[in-house]
Amino acid sequence: MKKVLFIEPVIAHYRRDTFNLIFSNGYFSCAILAGNEYEGVRPVHIDQAILGNYITFNLFGHRFYYLKNALKYEKHYKPNAIVCSGVDFHHLHTIIIFLWAKIHGIKFIWWSHATEGKQGRIGFLARKIFYRNSAGVLAYSSAGLLRMQKFGLPLNKVIVVGNSMNNEDYGFKVDHKENNCFTLLFSGRITPEKKLDVLVKAVVPIVHKIPSLKCLIIGGGDINPIVSLAEELGVEKHFEFIGPVYGTDLQKYFASAHLFVYPGGIGLSMAHALSYGLPVITTDAMHEHGPEIELLKPGVNGDFFHDSDPNSLSDCVTTWAEKLNTNTESIRNDCRATLAEFGYFPETVSSKVVSFVLEKID
């Protein structure tokens, strides 16, 4: 049986089901090479994992990573193909393994956001070389597919596989719980990039139209500036700062919410919210978002507000409050249906990955 080696910075918890489904395919055997820890994140357990430690160093204001013995592990495993997280010149071992694979005729596939990067013209050209000289690209979104076409890759070398969470994290089977408040929900790591200050400022005009407004803020991080701002603006009674919550403990908060508001760039949280039937309100600064932003259909399952503009966010929230007052079930159904339309499930993603890899190694 042919062998495929997957390479990731760390085995992310949310991809557990996807990897387990890929690794249980009956066409080729698999292993995954990743770090014991990466930027504070520990890997989820996968039976076929090969874990190593990173050597890190800073140079010219950039942090670089090298997974110790990565090439040794690759040589020992002797894969017929390698599937690696997207081109990142900070992950030196992936560049070395790519070059080794090319020299030895091993098929190399990138599993990637398929972005142009932020290293200017030189970075753009370098990424173009690495993508074009691969066996193919598994792109998260149709936008990634278009970028790969811009790089000159033919359609038969790129497939859109989407993204997914573990099945336990979806909220399809969780019923909405009505309450006396109109509830906004934010769930994520609290950092300045999330722009929660914009939400706090937006609440000031919102409560004039929706006096029963409640904002649930879930997540760890530096919450003190946000709490202080809410107190300064006199809207602290409309906020509940819950702290970090994980897994099924999140369900009761998502079930009680009406809108999911994410003032900064959003990623897989989009899929999480939509699975509960929650419309998503987020910034129109498209460059800040992950590939999952393709799920948002303005006016159907959420909307964009003008970046960093509290008044625009306020208008957006009040407009959706009126919509939900008259058309709640239809809107919730549209939100959930989006995930099926884009195939954001472990079963769909894993099937696409297996089919594409099989095509390349046959």
C-alpha positions, -999 to 999 in steps of 0.1 A, spaced: 0 0 0 13 35 -9 21 59 19 13 96 25 29 118 50 10 149 63 30 178 78 14 204 101 28 229 125 7 212 152 -22 188 151 -51 212 158 -79 199 179 -106 211 155 -92 189 127 -92 156 147 -123 142 130 -110 152 96 -76 136 101 -91 104 116 -114 100 85 -85 106 61 -63 81 80 -90 54 80 -92 54 41 -86 20 26 -65 33 -3 -32 45 12 -16 45 47 -9 78 65 12 94 92 14 130 103 45 149 112 40 179 136 53 197 166 49 187 203 39 223 208 35 253 186 29 289 198 14 276 231 -9 250 213 -6 214 222 -15 187 197 -46 166 198 -39 128 199 -37 110 166 -25 74 166 -4 79 135 14 110 147 51 116 146 59 145 170 90 165 174 103 196 190 109 230 174 141 249 172 132 286 170 151 318 164 145 354 155 161 371 124 153 405 109 122 408 130 108 374 120 105 342 140 116 310 123 109 274 131 126 242 123 112 208 134 141 188 147 148 156 127 120 164 103 139 153 72 151 122 91 115 113 99 105 118 63 133 96 50 125 68 75 88 69 66 95 68 28 62 83 16 49 82 -20 34 117 -14 36 145 11 7 168 20 19 199 38 3 230 53 7 260 30 39 277 19 54 295 49 90 305 47 91 308 85 87 270 87 122 261 74 117 223 76 88 224 52 109 242 26 138 217 30 114 187 27 98 202 -4 132 205 -21 141 169 -10 108 156 -24 113 173 -57 148 158 -60 136 123 -52 104 123 -73 80 124 -43 47 140 -50 43 171 -29 9 187 -22 2 219 -4 -29 221 19 -33 258 21 -51 291 25 -35 297 -9 -27 333 -2 -2 356 -19 16 363 14 28 396 28 64 396 18 60 419 -12 70 412 -48 98 388 -38 75 368 -15 49 367 -42 73 353 -68 88 328 -43 53 314 -34 45 312 -71 76 290 -76 67 267 -47 31 263 -56 37 259 -94 63 232 -88 40 211 -65 19 182 -75 -12 202 -65 -29 224 -40 -58 217 -16 -73 252 -11 -96 261 17 -118 284 -5 -128 293 -40 -108 326 -34 -77 304 -29 -85 286 -62 -86 319 -80 -53 330 -64 -37 297 -76 -49 304 -111 -33 338 -108 -1 319 -100 -5 299 -132 -17 266 -118 -41 247 -141 -75 237 -127 -65 200 -125 -38 209 -99 -61 227 -75 -92 216 -56 -113 235 -31 -118 213 0 -133 238 24 -128 235 62 -145 218 91 -147 213 128 -151 181 149 -187 169 146 -193 175 183 -187 212 179 -216 218 155 -248 231 169 -273 217 144 -291 196 170 -292 223 197 -325 241 201 -326 279 205 -336 290 240 -358 321 241 -352 347 267 -364 382 275 -332 398 261 -319 403 226 -285 387 228 -253 393 209 -225 368 213 -188 370 208 -166 339 213 -129 339 206 -95 348 220 -97 384 233 -70 405 216 -68 440 202 -72 426 167 -107 414 176 -118 451 179 -142 445 208 -139 482 216 -160 488 184 -187 465 198 -187 483 232 -190 517 215 -218 504 192 -239 493 221 -244 529 232 -267 537 203 -281 502 200 -296 502 235 -317 533 226 -336 511 202 -331 477 220 -332 484 257 -332 447 265 -298 442 248 -273 418 263 -238 410 250 -221 378 260 -183 379 257 -166 345 258 -129 340 257 -96 344 275 -72 373 271 -68 409 282 -104 418 290 -97 447 314 -96 475 287 -129 463 273 -145 462 308 -132 496 316 -145 511 283 -180 496 290 -180 512 324 -167 545 310 -195 546 285 -222 535 310 -232 503 292 -215 478 315 -249 464 326 -255 452 290 -223 430 291 -216 397 306 -179 387 305 -178 349 309 -142 340 303 -129 309 285 -154 282 277 -148 251 256 -165 221 240 -201 213 248 -201 239 276 -205 265 249 -238 252 237 -260 271 262 -245 304 253 -249 299 215 -284 286 221 -294 317 239 -279 342 214 -296 359 184 -266 373 166 -229 364 165 -208 396 163 -171 394 155 -158 430 149 -123 418 137 -112 393 111 -131 360 115 -121 324 107 -137 290 116 -159 308 142 -181 316 113 -190 280 107 -195 274 144 -220 302 147 -239 293 115 -243 258 127 -264 272 156 -285 292 131 -269 325 142 -264 352 116 -228 366 116 -220 403 117 -183 412 110 -160 438 95 -158 446 58 -120 446 60 -117 415 38 -80 412 41 -83 404 78 -105 374 73 -97 337 70 -110 317 40 -142 309 59 -155 343 51 -168 328 18 -196 314 39 -211 349 46 -240 359 23 -248 395 31 -285 399 39 -290 362 41 -269 347 69 -253 379 82 -237 411 71 -206 433 69 -203 466 87 -178 494 79 -145 485 96 -140 500 130 -172 521 127 -194 517 158 -224 535 141 -222 512 111 -221 482 135 -251 496 154 -271 500 123 -263 465 112 -274 450 145 -306 469 147 -315 460 111 -310 423 119 -329 425 151 -359 437 130 -354 408 105 -352 382 132 -384 396 148 -404 386 118 -385 358 100 -365 339 126 -369 303 116 -362 310 79 -330 329 87 -318 302 110 -324 276 84 -305 297 58 -275 299 82 -274 262 87 -279 254 50 -248 274 41 -225 248 57 -241 220 37 -238 241 5 -201 247 10 -194 212 24 -180 223 58 -181 189 74 -153 165 82 -168 138 60 -169 161 30 -134 176 35 -118 143 41 -134 127 11 -121 155 -12 -86 152 3 -85 115 -1 -98 116 -37 -73 143 -48 -43 126 -32 -53 93 -47 -55 108 -81 -19 122 -77 -3 90 -65 -20 65 -88 
